[in-house]
Amino acid sequence: MRIGQGFDAHRFSESGRLVLGGVVIPFEKGLEAHSDGDVVIHALCDAILGGLALGDIGQHFPDSSATYAGIDSRILLRQVAGLMQQARYQINNLDITIIAQVPKLAPHLPAMQDILASDLQTSRENVSLKATTTEQMGFTGRGEGIAAMAIVLLSDAQD
């Protein structure tokens, strides 16, 4: 068994669309980023890579590369899942917390859960998602951006 944890945060942008956990969220702002800015998937990728001792998302998909400009983060997640499978590990379970004052995310969590389970080829029951606010404290509380934390437990795929 191996554990990995990840964190990501992006500031809001006046342009673009808001994508979290692979779901387009109706909102008047997007997230400023080299890719689509999906902080949920970025934190999850970092958690998986960390659990595998393979560095972080920036090492595998550098923001200095035009290849990843505007890329759908689900593509990155599926590549990280491939690395996990090559290393002969699988998701035992994962837990993600999204930190955002706005928009309200609870209605979108089940769709995110389905997408992440599908991309990771794991059971929906292995994917936990929660959303919380910071009671108007800090950059997320002021509505300046969104953050996400992820933790994964990986198990040997042969067990």
GUTORSE-168073 format. One record per residue: residue in one letter; y negated, z negated, x negated of N, C-alpha, C in turn. Coordinates in pm, whole numbers, padded with zeros to 5 digits, always signed. Each point is the difference from the previous one (the first is absolute). Layout:
// GUTORSE-168073
AYZXYZXYZX...
//
This chain:
// GUTORSE-168073
M+00118+00000-00085-00118+00000+00085-00124+00000-00090R-00101+00073+00046-00127+00005-00073-00113-00011+00101I-00109-00064-00040-00118-00016+00086-00117+00072-00063G-00080+00065+00082-00123+00063-00046-00112-00030+00097Q-00122-00006-00051-00115-00022+00087-00109+00100-00035G-00079+00036+00100-00106+00096-00022-00123-00034+00082F-00113+00052-00045-00128-00022+00067-00083+00127-00015D-00076+00032+00102-00095+00110-00009-00116-00027+00093A-00116+00055-00035-00120-00013+00083-00086+00124-00020H-00062+00045+00108-00094+00111-00007-00118-00029+00090R-00116+00050-00042-00120-00016+00082-00004+00110+00105F-00069-00029+00109-00018+00100+00105-00092+00111-00049S+00023+00118+00056-00081+00118-00026-00048+00053+00134E-00117+00058+00002-00054+00057+00125+00073+00127+00041S+00076+00056-00092+00074+00123+00032+00150-00025-00013G+00075+00096+00045+00145-00008-00010+00060-00072+00118R+00133-00014-00008+00071-00068+00107+00067-00124-00056L+00027-00094+00089+00063-00125-00040+00150+00013+00020V+00075-00010-00111+00146+00008+00003+00054-00130-00058L+00084-00067+00078+00063-00124-00045+00148+00004+00035G+00085-00023-00097+00143+00003+00025+00048+00134+00052G-00072+00106-00037+00035+00135+00044-00050+00035+00138V-00071-00091+00065-00051+00022+00136-00150+00025-00005V-00045+00105+00069-00144+00026+00011-00054-00095+00107I-00095-00084-00040-00058-00101+00087-00135+00052+00052P-00019+00006+00131-00130+00042+00052-00109-00098-00042F-00096+00049-00080-00108-00085-00051-00109+00093-00052E-00121-00049-00001-00113+00086-00041-00014+00016-00150K+00081-00071-00079-00007+00008-00146+00138+00026-00058G+00000+00056-00121+00122+00014-00077-00005-00096-00117L+00091+00017-00095+00000-00082-00121-00027+00088-00121E-00087-00048-00087-00038+00072-00121+00114-00008-00100A+00051+00116-00041+00113+00000-00093+00024+00141-00054H+00076+00008-00108+00040+00129-00056+00103+00068+00090S+00092-00083+00056+00102+00051+00092-00053-00019+00143D+00090-00023+00095-00045-00028+00137-00045-00144+00018G+00015-00084-00102-00049-00137+00005+00085-00097+00078D+00125+00033+00025+00088-00085+00081+00037-00126-00079V-00078-00107+00020+00021-00122-00077+00136-00064+00028V+00053+00020+00119+00131-00056+00034+00108+00062-00088I+00002+00132-00004+00101+00069-00080-00024-00022-00149H-00125-00005-00043-00027-00022-00142+00051-00138-00044A-00026-00103+00080+00050-00134-00033+00152-00002+00000L+00061+00069+00095+00145+00007+00008+00059+00072-00121C-00059+00112-00038+00047+00072-00120-00007-00091-00123D-00112-00072-00015-00012-00091-00114+00105-00110+00004A+00031-00050+00119+00102-00104+00012+00137+00053-00042I+00035+00118+00047+00130+00058-00036+00005+00030-00150L-00104+00063-00051-00003+00031-00144+00006-00127-00083G-00070-00104+00044+00003-00128-00071+00139-00061+00001G+00065+00005+00115+00137-00053+00009+00096+00073-00091L-00027+00127-00024+00084+00081-00088-00045-00006-00146A-00109-00072-00027-00060-00009-00134-00039+00139-00051L-00058+00082+00091-00041+00136-00034-00151+00019+00002G-00074-00107-00020-00145+00012-00006-00064-00002+00137D-00108+00080+00014-00073-00001+00126-00027+00142+00048I-00056+00010+00118-00025+00129+00064-00092+00088-00085G-00097-00060-00069-00093+00076-00083+00068+00067-00120Q+00106-00060-00050+00074+00060-00111+00079+00121+00047H+00051-00005+00121+00083+00108+00052-00081+00110+00067F-00113-00037+00061-00083+00095+00075-00147-00024-00036P-00042+00036-00121-00134-00034-00046-00111+00066+00081D-00107-00077+00024-00113+00056+00075-00083+00097-00084S+00038+00018-00125-00065+00099-00084+00063+00138+00015S+00110+00006+00076+00072+00126+00019-00041+00067+00131A-00037+00127-00009-00035+00076+00120+00119+00016+00094T+00120-00014-00053+00122+00013+00080+00001-00097+00117Y-00059-00118-00021+00007-00105+00101-00128-00013+00083A-00095+00090-00021-00125-00005+00077+00028+00025+00147G-00032-00099+00085+00017+00012+00144+00145-00003+00047I+00094-00031-00087+00142+00005+00035+00035-00103+00108D+00093+00038+00084+00057-00090+00100+00082-00106-00074S-00034-00125+00016+00068-00107-00073+00147-00012+00036R+00042+00054+00113+00142-00001+00034+00081+00081-00101I-00061+00104-00055+00067+00079-00103+00025-00088-00123L-00100-00080-00035+00014-00091-00114+00109-00104+00028L+00000-00055+00121+00100-00100+00036+00141+00057-00009R+00018+00122+00047+00133+00060-00006+00042+00025-00146Q-00096+00032-00087+00034+00016-00142+00038-00134-00062V-00072-00106+00036+00035-00133-00049+00137-00041+00054A+00030+00031+00126+00132-00028+00057+00108+00073-00079G-00030+00121-00044+00095+00074-00083+00026-00069-00133L-00105-00055-00061+00017-00076-00124+00086-00124+00024M-00021-00064+00115+00079-00118+00035+00148+00038+00015Q+00025+00111+00066+00138+00044+00018+00064+00039-00133Q-00078+00066-00087+00052+00035-00133+00038-00124-00080A-00076-00107+00019+00028-00126-00070+00112-00078+00069R+00052+00055+00109+00111-00057+00076-00037-00131+00069Y-00122+00001+00056-00046-00113+00081-00035+00049+00139Q-00005-00094+00092-00038+00029+00138-00089-00113+00051I-00072+00027+00108-00083-00102+00063+00091-00101+00069N-00014-00126-00037+00064-00106+00075-00093-00037+00116N-00125-00026-00034-00104-00016+00101-00136+00008-00068L-00102+00025+00080-00136+00004-00050-00092-00064+00102D-00111-00052-00050-00099-00066+00085-00137+00042-00047I-00080+00051+00092-00133+00051-00031-00103-00070+00089T-00110-00042-00060-00113-00055+00075-00120+00089-00024I-00059+00048+00109-00122+00081-00007-00116-00092+00031I-00102+00005-00083-00117-00087+00015-00119+00087+00038A-00044-00015+00126-00110+00083+00051-00068-00070+00116Q-00131-00003-00003-00075-00054+00113-00002+00102+00114V-00017+00125-00039+00001+00112+00095+00077+00114-00064P+00063+00084+00079+00020-00004+00144+00117-00092+00036K+00025-00016+00128+00115-00077+00046+00126+00081-00032L+00095-00061-00067+00117+00073-00049+00130-00031+00072A+00007-00110+00074+00125-00041+00065+00067+00111+00079P-00074+00082+00077+00068+00105+00077+00067+00107-00086H-00039+00010-00126+00050+00105-00089+00115-00046-00090L+00027-00129-00003+00102-00053-00091+00140+00054+00028P+00045+00013+00126+00134+00054+00023+00018+00143-00054A-00102+00084+00014+00010+00137-00052+00006-00002-00153M-00077-00088-00063+00005-00013-00146+00139-00045-00043Q+00056-00095+00072+00133-00052-00031+00103+00113+00005D-00006+00083+00102+00093+00112+00013-00014+00098-00116I-00123+00034-00035-00025+00097-00108+00050-00054-00133L-00033-00125-00032+00041-00056-00128+00152-00011-00009A+00063-00043+00107+00147-00009+00000+00061+00138-00023S-00054+00100+00067+00052+00136-00014-00017+00051-00144D-00120-00015-00055-00026+00050-00135+00082-00072-00106L+00033-00126+00026+00078-00078-00096+00150+00003+00030Q+00037+00070+00107+00140+00010+00041+00064-00138+00012T-00069-00084+00076+00050-00134+00025-00014-00030+00148S+00061-00107+00043-00008-00040+00140-00140-00054+00033R-00044+00027+00121-00130-00049+00048-00008-00153-00012E+00113-00068+00017+00004-00146-00007-00029-00052-00142N+00006+00088-00099-00029-00039-00138-00149+00011-00034V-00080+00046+00096-00143+00028-00024-00085-00091+00087S-00073-00091-00064-00090-00091+00071-00144+00037-00032L-00081+00010+00105-00143+00031-00015-00081-00098+00082K-00110-00046-00060-00091-00090+00069-00142+00043-00032A-00092-00032+00089-00142+00025-00026-00075-00130+00022T-00098-00026-00085-00080-00120+00012-00145+00031-00036T-00089-00089+00037-00139+00010-00040-00028-00110-00102T-00119+00002-00056-00042-00109-00088-00114-00079+00065E-00003+00005+00134-00101-00076+00075-00141+00030-00050Q-00024+00129-00025-00130+00053-00041-00044-00045-00139M+00095-00043-00084-00031-00036-00138+00042+00113-00093G-00073+00017-00109+00035+00099-00101-00021+00143+00045F+00040+00096-00087-00028+00141+00029+00073+00049+00124T+00122-00048+00025+00069+00043+00121-00066-00061+00123G-00040-00125-00011-00065-00068+00112-00134+00060+00037R-00069+00054-00100-00129+00066+00027+00020+00144+00049G+00125+00043+00011+00028+00135+00048-00030+00107-00104E+00012-00035-00129-00029+00094-00107+00124+00078-00044G+00118-00047+00038+00122+00067-00040+00122-00070+00053I+00116+00042-00050+00129-00053+00043+00085-00027-00125A+00082-00104+00007+00092-00033-00108+00140-00018+00059A+00099+00007-00086+00139-00023+00043+00077-00065-00114M+00092-00089+00038+00091-00065-00094+00142+00032+00045A+00086+00024-00096+00140+00031+00033+00092-00074-00095I+00113-00040+00052+00106-00057-00081+00131+00062+00046V+00087+00031-00096+00130+00059+00032+00110-00076-00071L+00113-00004+00066+00122-00050-00062+00095+00118-00009L+00036+00035-00121+00091+00112-00024+00137-00056-00033S+00101+00068+00049+00137-00042-00033+00076+00119-00059D+00100-00031-00074+00084+00100-00062+00059+00087+00112A-00013+00129-00010+00046+00091+00104+00152+00001+00012Q+00070-00060-00093+00145+00000+00003+00058-00121+00069D-00084-00099+00031+00050-00121+00068+00018+00025+00148
//
